[in-house]
């Protein structure tokens, strides 16, 4: 099962010890906005999700989906 986008950015950010303010500044938004997205207080549009990933984290969005695909493949491997 794929994680919600908010959970993906939260987990990625926390695992790297990056603050919401740092991500927000790089992505052209406030740390409060990043927090609101992560907690689900505000619905995160796809373009903002991409901005956080590409500008805020400086990575390609593909890494978020490659991990999810690998997890799903492992979970479904024995079901064929």
Number of C-alpha atoms within 10 A of each C-alpha: 8 13 11 10 17 19 15 17 20 17 13 14 18 11 9 9 9 14 14 21 17 17 22 21 16 17 22 14 18 16 17 12 16 28 18 15 21 21 13 14 10 13 12 16 11 10 9 17 20 16 20 23 23 15 18 23 21 13 13 12 15 10 11 17 14 11 12 15 14 11 14 13 11 10 11 10 9 7 6 4
